Amino acid sequence: MADDAKPSTETEDSPPASRPRSNLGLVIGFVGMIVVIETGMFFFLVPSAEQVSALAEQQLIQSVQEGAEEAEQEASDENLVEEFELGTFGETFSPTDTDRSFRVELRLYGLIRAKNREKMEKEFEAKTGRLRHEIRKKIRNSELSELQDNQLGLLERRILTICNHLLDEDMLLGVGFNDYQLIED
């Protein structure tokens, strides 16, 4: 019995040899929970293929519409009608149907599209003499009744026709008078 008492005193004095406590179950549970949370986030937060294609299509449509609006704005700016100064004229003449002498003083402008301004400036500079000569000729060859007309429509059409004929392209849309006076001398 003495032997029996000995081992019991040894176990009481020294700690029993136990296996280290394993946290393997806790780690596996934590990793599993993270995987489940990430999988749930993937299904609920990441868009599906249909949603991605719909979003891409919407962005493409928006981009095309913005491009169309910019092109439309640019086209409307190019087609904006502007005045182009054709010059000041002062002509003294005697109409064919009278013996009296008259003086016509006018400032003439033409209507052009904004996109044609540079081209018109170059052509006008190159052909100023011919244009001025033909305009003077049209004024001098006009009848007195045409020059006294309030609207001056016939004179405008004649000047427009001759100017567009002399220019390489029909850039003038119309002509008008800033100032117009018919004075009997």
N, CA, C and O atoms as a DFTB+ gen file, in Angstrom:
740 C
 N C O
     1  1       0.806      -1.174       0.000
     2  2       0.000       0.000       0.000
     3  2       0.846       1.232       0.000
     4  3       0.466       2.319      -0.435
     5  1       1.918       1.007       0.474
     6  2       2.827       2.126       0.445
     7  2       3.137       2.498      -0.969
     8  3       3.365       3.669      -1.276
     9  1       3.150       1.510      -1.845
    10  2       3.391       1.829      -3.250
    11  2       2.218       2.563      -3.849
    12  3       2.381       3.390      -4.746
    13  1       1.080       2.271      -3.371
    14  2      -0.107       2.920      -3.924
    15  2      -0.158       4.372      -3.521
    16  3      -0.688       5.206      -4.255
    17  1       0.362       4.669      -2.415
    18  2       0.303       6.042      -1.947
    19  2       1.291       6.914      -2.672
    20  3       1.071       8.113      -2.847
    21  1       2.344       6.331      -3.079
    22  2       3.351       7.091      -3.752
    23  2       2.870       7.682      -5.061
    24  3       3.026       8.885      -5.270
    25  1       2.321       6.931      -5.907
    26  2       1.910       7.530      -7.169
    27  2       0.843       8.578      -6.955
    28  3       0.795       9.534      -7.728
    29  1       0.026       8.470      -6.008
    30  2      -1.012       9.477      -5.841
    31  2      -0.418      10.784      -5.361
    32  3      -0.938      11.850      -5.693
    33  1       0.657      10.734      -4.589
    34  2       1.287      11.968      -4.165
    35  2       2.017      12.629      -5.316
    36  3       2.121      13.854      -5.363
    37  1       2.514      11.851      -6.226
    38  2       3.209      12.427      -7.368
    39  2       2.240      13.140      -8.286
    40  3       2.591      14.193      -8.820
    41  1       1.102      12.652      -8.489
    42  2       0.128      13.278      -9.369
    43  2      -0.438      14.526      -8.737
    44  3      -0.835      15.452      -9.445
    45  1      -0.481      14.570      -7.498
    46  2      -0.997      15.762      -6.858
    47  2       0.033      16.868      -6.881
    48  3      -0.330      18.036      -7.019
    49  1       1.309      16.537      -6.751
    50  2       2.339      17.552      -6.732
    51  2       2.687      18.031      -8.141
    52  3       2.941      19.224      -8.311
    53  1       2.710      17.204      -9.119
    54  2       3.076      17.620     -10.482
    55  2       1.816      17.670     -11.350
    56  3       0.879      16.890     -11.185
    57  1       1.842      18.593     -12.249
    58  2       0.652      18.679     -13.102
    59  2       0.585      17.487     -14.036
    60  3       1.609      16.969     -14.481
    61  1      -0.608      17.070     -14.322
    62  2      -0.717      15.898     -15.189
    63  2      -0.246      16.267     -16.592
    64  3      -0.413      17.411     -17.013
    65  1       0.310      15.365     -17.285
    66  2       0.769      15.614     -18.654
    67  2      -0.447      15.604     -19.567
    68  3      -0.984      14.550     -19.906
    69  1      -0.877      16.829     -19.965
    70  2      -2.052      16.919     -20.844
    71  2      -1.618      17.436     -22.205
    72  3      -0.587      18.092     -22.358
    73  1      -2.414      17.127     -23.142
    74  2      -2.092      17.589     -24.492
    75  2      -2.394      19.059     -24.610
    76  3      -3.332      19.571     -23.999
    77  1      -1.589      19.732     -25.402
    78  2      -1.880      21.154     -25.548
    79  2      -3.260      21.323     -26.168
    80  3      -3.681      20.558     -27.035
    81  1      -3.923      22.325     -25.703
    82  2      -5.293      22.578     -26.154
    83  2      -5.243      23.070     -27.588
    84  3      -4.507      24.014     -27.876
    85  1      -5.970      22.491     -28.467
    86  2      -5.932      22.823     -29.891
    87  2      -7.058      23.792     -30.233
    88  3      -8.209      23.567     -29.860
    89  1      -6.719      24.891     -30.955
    90  2      -7.701      25.877     -31.423
    91  2      -8.071      25.631     -32.876
    92  3      -8.588      26.526     -33.544
    93  1      -7.820      24.470     -33.353
    94  2      -8.065      24.136     -34.743
    95  2      -9.537      24.296     -35.106
    96  3      -9.841      24.775     -36.197
    97  1     -10.412      23.929     -34.270
    98  2     -11.847      24.054     -34.533
    99  2     -12.266      25.515     -34.643
   100  3     -13.083      25.879     -35.490
   101  1     -11.697      26.342     -33.780
   102  2     -11.999      27.773     -33.804
   103  2     -11.488      28.415     -35.091
   104  3     -12.190      29.238     -35.680
   105  1     -10.296      28.065     -35.537
   106  2      -9.722      28.603     -36.778
   107  2     -10.548      28.177     -37.974
   108  3     -10.848      28.993     -38.845
   109  1     -10.913      26.921     -38.024
   110  2     -11.726      26.408     -39.129
   111  2     -13.080      27.104     -39.145
   112  3     -13.576      27.453     -40.216
   113  1     -13.677      27.309     -37.998
   114  2     -14.959      28.020     -37.925
   115  2     -14.839      29.463     -38.404
   116  3     -15.708      29.947     -39.130
   117  1     -13.775      30.152     -38.009
   118  2     -13.552      31.557     -38.411
   119  2     -13.343      31.656     -39.924
   120  3     -13.953      32.499     -40.582
   121  1     -12.488      30.802     -40.471
   122  2     -12.231      30.807     -41.919
   123  2     -13.510      30.453     -42.675
   124  3     -13.796      31.059     -43.707
   125  1     -14.251      29.526     -42.203
   126  2     -15.516      29.148     -42.848
   127  2     -16.497      30.308     -42.859
   128  3     -17.174      30.555     -43.857
   129  1     -16.568      31.025     -41.727
   130  2     -17.472      32.179     -41.650
   131  2     -17.042      33.271     -42.641
   132  3     -17.891      33.885     -43.288
   133  1     -15.741      33.513     -42.764
   134  2     -15.237      34.511     -43.713
   135  2     -15.588      34.104     -45.140
   136  3     -16.014      34.949     -45.928
   137  1     -15.422      32.851     -45.484
   138  2     -15.757      32.348     -46.822
   139  2     -17.246      32.522     -47.099
   140  3     -17.627      32.927     -48.197
   141  1     -18.086      32.223     -46.120
   142  2     -19.533      32.378     -46.291
   143  2     -19.893      33.850     -46.482
   144  3     -20.716      34.173     -47.339
   145  1     -19.296      34.736     -45.708
   146  2     -19.578      36.176     -45.826
   147  2     -19.134      36.700     -47.197
   148  3     -19.870      37.446     -47.843
   149  1     -17.926      36.308     -47.643
   150  2     -17.431      36.764     -48.945
   151  2     -18.298      36.225     -50.081
   152  3     -18.570      36.938     -51.047
   153  1     -18.726      34.989     -49.969
   154  2     -19.599      34.403     -50.986
   155  2     -20.932      35.146     -51.036
   156  3     -21.453      35.418     -52.118
   157  1     -21.477      35.470     -49.882
   158  2     -22.732      36.234     -49.827
   159  2     -22.556      37.621     -50.433
   160  3     -23.409      38.096     -51.182
   161  1     -21.439      38.266     -50.100
   162  2     -21.170      39.592     -50.674
   163  2     -21.031      39.499     -52.191
   164  3     -21.505      40.379     -52.909
   165  1     -20.388      38.444     -52.685
   166  2     -20.230      38.266     -54.123
   167  2     -21.588      38.169     -54.805
   168  3     -21.814      38.806     -55.834
   169  1     -22.494      37.375     -54.236
   170  2     -23.801      37.190     -54.866
   171  2     -24.684      38.425     -54.769
   172  3     -25.490      38.682     -55.664
   173  1     -24.543      39.187     -53.701
   174  2     -25.446      40.316     -53.510
   175  2     -24.863      41.647     -53.986
   176  3     -25.617      42.536     -54.381
   177  1     -23.535      41.802     -53.956
   178  2     -22.946      43.098     -54.284
   179  2     -22.308      43.165     -55.671
   180  3     -22.265      44.246     -56.258
   181  1     -21.822      42.077     -56.205
   182  2     -21.206      42.085     -57.534
   183  2     -22.326      41.955     -58.566
   184  3     -23.158      41.052     -58.472
   185  1     -22.347      42.871     -59.568
   186  2     -23.436      42.826     -60.542
   187  2     -23.328      41.605     -61.453
   188  3     -22.251      41.057     -61.688
   189  1     -24.485      41.212     -61.945
   190  2     -24.521      40.067     -62.843
   191  2     -24.085      40.501     -64.244
   192  3     -23.892      41.688     -64.502
   193  1     -23.936      39.542     -65.128
   194  2     -23.515      39.831     -66.503
   195  2     -24.549      40.720     -67.206
   196  3     -24.181      41.615     -67.967
   197  1     -25.819      40.481     -66.957
   198  2     -26.865      41.295     -67.567
   199  2     -26.793      42.739     -67.075
   200  3     -26.961      43.681     -67.849
   201  1     -26.542      42.895     -65.784
   202  2     -26.438      44.242     -65.225
   203  2     -25.225      44.977     -65.782
   204  3     -25.296      46.170     -66.077
   205  1     -24.108      44.259     -65.926
   206  2     -22.898      44.874     -66.482
   207  2     -23.125      45.282     -67.935
   208  3     -22.742      46.382     -68.335
   209  1     -23.740      44.411     -68.723
   210  2     -23.985      44.745     -70.128
   211  2     -25.001      45.881     -70.249
   212  3     -24.873      46.726     -71.135
   213  1     -26.002      45.913     -69.379
   214  2     -26.972      47.014     -69.411
   215  2     -26.301      48.333     -69.049
   216  3     -26.586      49.363     -69.661
   217  1     -25.419      48.310     -68.069
   218  2     -24.694      49.523     -67.678
   219  2     -23.779      49.986     -68.804
   220  3     -23.705      51.180     -69.092
   221  1     -23.081      49.049     -69.442
   222  2     -22.202      49.399     -70.564
   223  2     -23.007      49.973     -71.727
   224  3     -22.586      50.938     -72.364
   225  1     -24.165      49.375     -71.998
   226  2     -25.025      49.862     -73.075
   227  2     -25.538      51.272     -72.760
   228  3     -25.589      52.130     -73.641
   229  1     -25.909      51.498     -71.529
   230  2     -26.386      52.820     -71.118
   231  2     -25.282      53.868     -71.274
   232  3     -25.540      54.971     -71.755
   233  1     -24.062      53.529     -70.872
   234  2     -22.945      54.459     -71.015
   235  2     -22.637      54.718     -72.488
   236  3     -22.308      55.844     -72.860
   237  1     -22.741      53.696     -73.324
   238  2     -22.507      53.859     -74.758
   239  2     -23.561      54.761     -75.376
   240  3     -23.235      55.638     -76.176
   241  1     -24.804      54.557     -75.018
   242  2     -25.889      55.402     -75.537
   243  2     -25.690      56.839     -75.098
   244  3     -25.861      57.761     -75.896
   245  1     -25.333      57.040     -73.848
   246  2     -25.092      58.388     -73.328
   247  2     -23.921      59.043     -74.067
   248  3     -23.988      60.224     -74.408
   249  1     -22.864      58.291     -74.311
   250  2     -21.703      58.816     -75.031
   251  2     -22.081      59.204     -76.459
   252  3     -21.666      60.257     -76.943
   253  1     -22.854      58.376     -77.125
   254  2     -23.286      58.673     -78.494
   255  2     -24.182      59.902     -78.511
   256  3     -24.055      60.748     -79.396
   257  1     -25.081      60.009     -77.548
   258  2     -25.966      61.168     -77.482
   259  2     -25.178      62.449     -77.239
   260  3     -25.473      63.478     -77.848
   261  1     -24.178      62.402     -76.356
   262  2     -23.354      63.582     -76.101
   263  2     -22.583      63.964     -77.362
   264  3     -22.469      65.144     -77.694
   265  1     -22.053      62.957     -78.063
   266  2     -21.346      63.213     -79.320
   267  2     -22.272      63.807     -80.364
   268  3     -21.874      64.700     -81.112
   269  1     -23.500      63.320     -80.422
   270  2     -24.470      63.840     -81.380
   271  2     -24.838      65.283     -81.037
   272  3     -24.973      66.121     -81.929
   273  1     -24.998      65.569     -79.748
   274  2     -25.313      66.940     -79.340
   275  2     -24.172      67.886     -79.673
   276  3     -24.406      69.006     -80.127
   277  1     -22.919      67.441     -79.446
   278  2     -21.761      68.276     -79.783
   279  2     -21.686      68.505     -81.288
   280  3     -21.423      69.620     -81.736
   281  1     -21.918      67.451     -82.067
   282  2     -21.884      67.577     -83.526
   283  2     -22.999      68.499     -84.005
   284  3     -22.800      69.308     -84.911
   285  1     -24.173      68.371     -83.389
   286  2     -25.298      69.236     -83.762
   287  2     -24.994      70.694     -83.430
   288  3     -25.290      71.589     -84.222
   289  1     -24.404      70.930     -82.265
   290  2     -24.037      72.294     -81.868
   291  2     -22.992      72.860     -82.817
   292  3     -23.075      74.017     -83.228
   293  1     -22.010      72.035     -83.161
   294  2     -20.962      72.488     -84.078
   295  2     -21.547      72.774     -85.457
   296  3     -21.179      73.755     -86.103
   297  1     -22.458      71.913     -85.902
   298  2     -23.090      72.125     -87.210
   299  2     -23.940      73.389     -87.195
   300  3     -23.957      74.137     -88.172
   301  1     -24.645      73.632     -86.096
   302  2     -25.468      74.837     -86.030
   303  2     -24.595      76.080     -85.975
   304  3     -24.965      77.120     -86.522
   305  1     -23.422      75.985     -85.312
   306  2     -22.494      77.119     -85.294
   307  2     -21.922      77.376     -86.679
   308  3     -21.740      78.527     -87.077
   309  1     -21.638      76.300     -87.417
   310  2     -21.102      76.451     -88.767
   311  2     -22.145      77.033     -89.710
   312  3     -21.799      77.776     -90.629
   313  1     -23.404      76.710     -89.499
   314  2     -24.462      77.173     -90.393
   315  2     -25.075      78.495     -89.951
   316  3     -26.048      78.962     -90.545
   317  1     -24.515      79.091     -88.922
   318  2     -24.985      80.377     -88.454
   319  2     -24.744      81.414     -89.552
   320  3     -23.662      81.459     -90.137
   321  1     -25.736      82.236     -89.828
   322  2     -25.625      83.231     -90.892
   323  2     -25.034      84.512     -90.312
   324  3     -25.497      85.024     -89.293
   325  1     -23.994      85.019     -90.990
   326  2     -23.306      86.231     -90.560
   327  2     -23.310      87.250     -91.693
   328  3     -23.509      86.909     -92.859
   329  1     -23.085      88.506     -91.323
   330  2     -22.950      89.557     -92.320
   331  2     -21.491      89.685     -92.729
   332  3     -20.582      89.542     -91.912
   333  1     -21.288      89.960     -94.020
   334  2     -19.948      90.171     -94.561
   335  2     -19.975      91.500     -95.324
   336  3     -20.757      91.670     -96.259
   337  1     -19.130      92.422     -94.923
   338  2     -19.115      93.766     -95.509
   339  2     -18.575      93.699     -96.934
   340  3     -17.451      93.252     -97.163
   341  1     -19.399      94.155     -97.902
   342  2     -18.991      94.161     -99.307
   343  2     -18.460      95.522     -99.758
   344  3     -17.812      95.623    -100.800
   345  1     -18.730      96.556     -98.983
   346  2     -18.137      97.845     -99.310
   347  2     -19.140      98.985     -99.342
   348  3     -20.349      98.795     -99.209
   349  1     -18.583     100.188     -99.526
   350  2     -19.372     101.412     -99.635
   351  2     -19.267     101.889    -101.076
   352  3     -18.191     101.893    -101.674
   353  1     -20.403     102.288    -101.614
   354  2     -20.452     102.719    -103.008
   355  2     -21.117     104.081    -103.097
   356  3     -22.092     104.357    -102.399
   357  1     -20.584     104.917    -103.953
   358  2     -21.170     106.226    -104.245
   359  2     -21.086     106.437    -105.741
   360  3     -19.998     106.638    -106.280
   361  1     -22.201     106.395    -106.407
   362  2     -22.229     106.468    -107.868
   363  2     -23.094     107.639    -108.318
   364  3     -24.212     107.828    -107.837
   365  1     -22.561     108.411    -109.239
   366  2     -23.324     109.474    -109.886
   367  2     -23.623     108.998    -111.302
   368  3     -22.731     108.538    -112.014
   369  1     -24.884     109.112    -111.704
   370  2     -25.269     108.621    -113.032
   371  2     -26.525     109.340    -113.499
   372  3     -27.222     110.003    -112.730
   373  1     -26.780     109.183    -114.770
   374  2     -28.016     109.689    -115.370
   375  2     -28.772     108.498    -115.922
   376  3     -28.292     107.828    -116.836
   377  1     -29.942     108.229    -115.382
   378  2     -30.714     107.095    -115.892
   379  2     -31.054     107.292    -117.369
   380  3     -31.166     108.421    -117.846
   381  1     -31.213     106.196    -118.073
   382  2     -31.449     106.250    -119.513
   383  2     -32.757     106.933    -119.870
   384  3     -32.869     107.467    -120.973
   385  1     -33.726     106.943    -119.012
   386  2     -35.024     107.526    -119.338
   387  2     -35.162     108.986    -118.902
   388  3     -36.238     109.558    -119.079
   389  1     -34.120     109.619    -118.338
   390  2     -34.209     111.023    -117.921
   391  2     -32.909     111.751    -118.267
   392  3     -31.883     111.138    -118.559
   393  1     -32.997     113.106    -118.220
   394  2     -31.808     113.929    -118.426
   395  2     -31.221     114.383    -117.091
   396  3     -30.182     115.043    -117.064
   397  1     -31.851     114.050    -116.030
   398  2     -31.383     114.468    -114.717
   399  2     -30.238     113.581    -114.243
   400  3     -30.041     112.471    -114.740
   401  1     -29.497     114.088    -113.284
   402  2     -28.362     113.374    -112.721
   403  2     -28.703     112.992    -111.273
   404  3     -29.274     113.786    -110.524
   405  1     -28.344     111.773    -110.904
   406  2     -28.631     111.255    -109.559
   407  2     -27.356     110.707    -108.931
   408  3     -26.405     110.331    -109.616
   409  1     -27.376     110.676    -107.610
   410  2     -26.264     110.085    -106.863
   411  2     -26.843     109.022    -105.929
   412  3     -27.794     109.268    -105.188
   413  1     -26.242     107.842    -105.989
   414  2     -26.635     106.734    -105.110
   415  2     -25.466     106.476    -104.163
   416  3     -24.334     106.258    -104.596
   417  1     -25.758     106.504    -102.878
   418  2     -24.759     106.184    -101.867
   419  2     -25.297     105.020    -101.040
   420  3     -26.414     105.065    -100.524
   421  1     -24.484     103.988    -100.929
   422  2     -24.939     102.810    -100.177
   423  2     -23.761     102.063     -99.583
   424  3     -22.641     102.093    -100.093
   425  1     -24.067     101.386     -98.473
   426  2     -23.137     100.424     -97.863
   427  2     -23.768      99.059     -98.014
   428  3     -24.894      98.824     -97.575
   429  1     -23.037      98.171     -98.636
   430  2     -23.572      96.863     -98.999
   431  2     -22.965      95.772     -98.114
   432  3     -21.773      95.796     -97.808
   433  1     -23.789      94.833     -97.716
   434  2     -23.303      93.663     -96.983
   435  2     -23.885      92.412     -97.608
   436  3     -24.934      92.452     -98.252
   437  1     -23.199      91.310     -97.412
   438  2     -23.681      90.017     -97.871
   439  2     -23.907      89.096     -96.690
   440  3     -23.280      89.254     -95.642
   441  1     -24.791      88.147     -96.853
   442  2     -25.064      87.145     -95.812
   443  2     -24.359      85.858     -96.194
   444  3     -24.561      85.328     -97.286
   445  1     -23.524      85.354     -95.280
   446  2     -22.782      84.116     -95.516
   447  2     -22.901      83.220     -94.295
   448  3     -23.284      83.666     -93.214
   449  1     -22.568      81.956     -94.485
   450  2     -22.521      81.010     -93.361
   451  2     -21.183      81.173     -92.647
   452  3     -20.176      81.499     -93.274
   453  1     -21.175      80.948     -91.349
   454  2     -19.962      81.126     -90.542
   455  2     -18.820      80.229     -91.028
   456  3     -17.654      80.620     -90.972
   457  1     -19.154      79.040     -91.500
   458  2     -18.107      78.123     -91.955
   459  2     -17.417      78.627     -93.218
   460  3     -16.305      78.193     -93.518
   461  1     -18.048      79.533     -93.968
   462  2     -17.472      80.044     -95.215
   463  2     -16.738      81.370     -95.047
   464  3     -16.266      81.928     -96.037
   465  1     -16.628      81.891     -93.827
   466  2     -16.056      83.223     -93.623
   467  2     -14.619      83.316     -94.145
   468  3     -14.303      84.238     -94.897
   469  1     -13.758      82.397     -93.769
   470  2     -12.356      82.478     -94.189
   471  2     -12.233      82.391     -95.705
   472  3     -11.480      83.143     -96.325
   473  1     -12.976      81.469     -96.287
   474  2     -12.928      81.308     -97.735
   475  2     -13.438      82.566     -98.433
   476  3     -12.879      82.986     -99.446
   477  1     -14.492      83.164     -97.896
   478  2     -15.058      84.379     -98.488
   479  2     -14.077      85.534     -98.372
   480  3     -13.933      86.317     -99.311
   481  1     -13.401      85.652     -97.240
   482  2     -12.424      86.735     -97.066
   483  2     -11.296      86.614     -98.084
   484  3     -10.874      87.614     -98.663
   485  1     -10.806      85.399     -98.304
   486  2      -9.733      85.196     -99.287
   487  2     -10.208      85.524    -100.694
   488  3      -9.522      86.227    -101.436
   489  1     -11.379      85.016    -101.063
   490  2     -11.888      85.271    -102.414
   491  2     -12.227      86.737    -102.613
   492  3     -11.969      87.298    -103.678
   493  1     -12.806      87.364    -101.588
   494  2     -13.164      88.777    -101.711
   495  2     -11.909      89.629    -101.887
   496  3     -11.891      90.570    -102.681
   497  1     -10.869      89.290    -101.144
   498  2      -9.619      90.032    -101.268
   499  2      -9.031      89.857    -102.669
   500  3      -8.504      90.813    -103.239
   501  1      -9.114      88.660    -103.223
   502  2      -8.557      88.384    -104.541
   503  2      -9.397      89.001    -105.664
   504  3      -8.860      89.326    -106.724
   505  1     -10.696      89.164    -105.449
   506  2     -11.597      89.608    -106.528
   507  2     -12.315      90.911    -106.218
   508  3     -13.371      91.180    -106.791
   509  1     -11.773      91.721    -105.330
   510  2     -12.426      92.966    -104.925
   511  2     -12.701      93.881    -106.108
   512  3     -13.801      94.419    -106.233
   513  1     -11.719      94.059    -106.969
   514  2     -11.889      94.963    -108.112
   515  2     -13.005      94.519    -109.030
   516  3     -13.833      95.337    -109.430
   517  1     -13.048      93.255    -109.372
   518  2     -14.102      92.750    -110.262
   519  2     -15.479      92.864    -109.616
   520  3     -16.452      93.249    -110.264
   521  1     -15.545      92.522    -108.326
   522  2     -16.835      92.614    -107.635
   523  2     -17.328      94.060    -107.578
   524  3     -18.490      94.330    -107.880
   525  1     -16.460      94.981    -107.196
   526  2     -16.850      96.398    -107.113
   527  2     -17.265      96.925    -108.489
   528  3     -18.238      97.672    -108.597
   529  1     -16.541      96.546    -109.528
   530  2     -16.867      96.999    -110.884
   531  2     -18.252      96.509    -111.304
   532  3     -19.053      97.278    -111.838
   533  1     -18.526      95.244    -111.065
   534  2     -19.819      94.684    -111.469
   535  2     -20.967      95.277    -110.643
   536  3     -22.055      95.509    -111.170
   537  1     -20.729      95.519    -109.371
   538  2     -21.780      96.135    -108.536
   539  2     -22.069      97.545    -109.026
   540  3     -23.233      97.928    -109.144
   541  1     -21.032      98.323    -109.314
   542  2     -21.232      99.684    -109.848
   543  2     -21.982      99.633    -111.165
   544  3     -22.877     100.444    -111.405
   545  1     -21.626      98.696    -112.013
   546  2     -22.296      98.564    -113.307
   547  2     -23.786      98.265    -113.118
   548  3     -24.627      98.816    -113.827
   549  1     -24.102      97.402    -112.171
   550  2     -25.518      97.070    -111.901
   551  2     -26.275      98.297    -111.387
   552  3     -27.432      98.517    -111.745
   553  1     -25.614      99.087    -110.549
   554  2     -26.278     100.298    -110.033
   555  2     -26.522     101.281    -111.171
   556  3     -27.618     101.826    -111.297
   557  1     -25.511     101.509    -111.996
   558  2     -25.642     102.479    -113.100
   559  2     -26.632     102.033    -114.155
   560  3     -27.292     102.877    -114.760
   561  1     -26.759     100.756    -114.396
   562  2     -27.675     100.253    -115.415
   563  2     -29.104     100.073    -114.900
   564  3     -29.993      99.675    -115.653
   565  1     -29.319     100.360    -113.641
   566  2     -30.667     100.230    -113.081
   567  2     -31.526     101.408    -113.518
   568  3     -31.022     102.509    -113.741
   569  1     -32.812     101.169    -113.636
   570  2     -33.758     102.236    -113.968
   571  2     -34.052     103.024    -112.700
   572  3     -33.883     102.523    -111.588
   573  1     -34.491     104.254    -112.880
   574  2     -34.777     105.138    -111.755
   575  2     -35.855     104.546    -110.852
   576  3     -35.769     104.662    -109.630
   577  1     -36.865     103.916    -111.441
   578  2     -37.952     103.327    -110.644
   579  2     -37.426     102.195    -109.744
   580  3     -37.917     102.012    -108.630
   581  1     -36.442     101.449    -110.221
   582  2     -35.850     100.384    -109.406
   583  2     -35.102     100.958    -108.213
   584  3     -35.142     100.397    -107.118
   585  1     -34.417     102.080    -108.428
   586  2     -33.632     102.691    -107.360
   587  2     -34.506     103.442    -106.366
   588  3     -34.100     103.661    -105.224
   589  1     -35.706     103.839    -106.790
   590  2     -36.627     104.539    -105.899
   591  2     -37.535     103.581    -105.147
   592  3     -38.238     103.987    -104.221
   593  1     -37.526     102.327    -105.532
   594  2     -38.354     101.311    -104.873
   595  2     -37.962     101.196    -103.399
   596  3     -36.777     101.170    -103.067
   597  1     -38.967     101.127    -102.517
   598  2     -38.691     101.059    -101.070
   599  2     -37.966      99.777    -100.668
   600  3     -37.125      99.797     -99.768
   601  1     -38.275      98.696    -101.309
   602  2     -37.693      97.406    -100.919
   603  2     -36.374      97.114    -101.627
   604  3     -35.566      96.346    -101.105
   605  1     -36.133      97.692    -102.776
   606  2     -34.908      97.497    -103.560
   607  2     -34.647      96.025    -103.874
   608  3     -33.494      95.616    -104.015
   609  1     -35.689      95.243    -103.981
   610  2     -35.571      93.801    -104.191
   611  2     -34.897      93.434    -105.495
   612  3     -34.060      92.532    -105.527
   613  1     -35.252      94.129    -106.588
   614  2     -34.673      93.802    -107.884
   615  2     -33.172      94.095    -107.892
   616  3     -32.391      93.297    -108.411
   617  1     -32.764      95.226    -107.325
   618  2     -31.353      95.577    -107.256
   619  2     -30.588      94.567    -106.382
   620  3     -29.476      94.166    -106.724
   621  1     -31.175      94.172    -105.283
   622  2     -30.539      93.168    -104.410
   623  2     -30.318      91.855    -105.156
   624  3     -29.232      91.279    -105.090
   625  1     -31.348      91.377    -105.870
   626  2     -31.225      90.116    -106.610
   627  2     -30.164      90.205    -107.697
   628  3     -29.401      89.261    -107.900
   629  1     -30.110      91.327    -108.394
   630  2     -29.103      91.495    -109.455
   631  2     -27.687      91.494    -108.866
   632  3     -26.790      90.845    -109.405
   633  1     -27.490      92.207    -107.779
   634  2     -26.158      92.248    -107.149
   635  2     -25.791      90.863    -106.616
   636  3     -24.651      90.427    -106.771
   637  1     -26.741      90.170    -105.991
   638  2     -26.487      88.828    -105.473
   639  2     -26.086      87.876    -106.604
   640  3     -25.135      87.106    -106.469
   641  1     -26.818      87.937    -107.713
   642  2     -26.535      87.049    -108.844
   643  2     -25.149      87.294    -109.409
   644  3     -24.402      86.345    -109.648
   645  1     -24.794      88.555    -109.628
   646  2     -23.491      88.852    -110.222
   647  2     -22.347      88.511    -109.267
   648  3     -21.298      88.043    -109.709
   649  1     -22.532      88.737    -107.974
   650  2     -21.482      88.408    -106.994
   651  2     -21.256      86.902    -106.913
   652  3     -20.112      86.448    -106.919
   653  1     -22.332      86.123    -106.838
   654  2     -22.188      84.671    -106.778
   655  2     -21.607      84.126    -108.078
   656  3     -20.902      83.117    -108.068
   657  1     -21.901      84.792    -109.203
   658  2     -21.332      84.377    -110.485
   659  2     -19.812      84.576    -110.494
   660  3     -19.087      83.746    -111.040
   661  1     -19.332      85.653    -109.903
   662  2     -17.899      85.943    -109.878
   663  2     -17.138      85.093    -108.851
   664  3     -15.954      84.808    -109.035
   665  1     -17.808      84.695    -107.785
   666  2     -17.164      83.873    -106.757
   667  2     -17.107      82.420    -107.221
   668  3     -17.930      81.992    -108.030
   669  1     -16.133      81.660    -106.708
   670  2     -15.990      80.260    -107.105
   671  2     -17.208      79.432    -106.702
   672  3     -17.643      78.558    -107.453
   673  1     -17.748      79.701    -105.541
   674  2     -18.943      79.004    -105.056
   675  2     -20.004      80.042    -104.731
   676  3     -19.691      81.215    -104.526
   677  1     -21.250      79.613    -104.684
   678  2     -22.338      80.522    -104.297
   679  2     -22.351      80.641    -102.775
   680  3     -23.175      80.024    -102.100
   681  1     -21.432      81.439    -102.249
   682  2     -21.324      81.578    -100.791
   683  2     -22.278      82.632    -100.244
   684  3     -22.662      82.568     -99.076
   685  1     -22.665      83.595    -101.066
   686  2     -23.578      84.637    -100.600
   687  2     -25.002      84.100    -100.598
   688  3     -25.494      83.607    -101.613
   689  1     -25.647      84.201     -99.464
   690  2     -27.041      83.772     -99.349
   691  2     -27.992      84.908     -99.705
   692  3     -29.123      84.682    -100.134
   693  1     -27.515      86.116     -99.520
   694  2     -28.318      87.303     -99.809
   695  2     -27.455      88.536     -99.645
   696  3     -26.345      88.466     -99.117
   697  1     -27.970      89.665    -100.099
   698  2     -27.286      90.943     -99.901
   699  2     -28.280      91.922     -99.318
   700  3     -29.493      91.740     -99.425
   701  1     -27.751      92.960     -98.701
   702  2     -28.609      93.987     -98.116
   703  2     -27.851      95.292     -98.034
   704  3     -26.647      95.357     -98.284
   705  1     -28.581      96.324     -97.679
   706  2     -28.003      97.664     -97.607
   707  2     -28.016      98.138     -96.160
   708  3     -29.069      98.188     -95.524
   709  1     -26.827      98.490     -95.640
   710  2     -26.765      99.106     -94.314
   711  2     -27.290     100.531     -94.411
   712  3     -28.109     100.961     -93.599
   713  1     -26.811     101.255     -95.412
   714  2     -27.255     102.625     -95.676
   715  2     -27.589     102.711     -97.156
   716  3     -26.920     102.103     -97.991
   717  1     -28.634     103.475     -97.473
   718  2     -28.989     103.645     -98.880
   719  2     -29.602     105.046     -99.033
   720  3     -30.531     105.421     -98.318
   721  1     -29.056     105.793     -99.975
   722  2     -29.621     107.111    -100.285
   723  2     -29.606     107.304    -101.798
   724  3     -28.620     106.993    -102.467
   725  1     -30.690     107.810    -102.312
   726  2     -30.776     108.228    -103.716
   727  2     -30.998     109.739    -103.691
   728  3     -32.022     110.218    -103.205
   729  1     -30.021     110.484    -104.223
   730  2     -30.055     111.947    -104.154
   731  2     -30.056     112.480    -105.580
   732  3     -29.255     112.069    -106.419
   733  1     -30.986     113.414    -105.832
   734  2     -31.006     114.047    -107.147
   735  2     -30.045     115.217    -107.128
   736  3     -30.135     116.081    -106.256
   737  1     -29.099     115.255    -108.109
   738  2     -28.130     116.344    -108.194
   739  2     -28.703     117.519    -108.940
   740  3     -28.025     118.533    -109.110
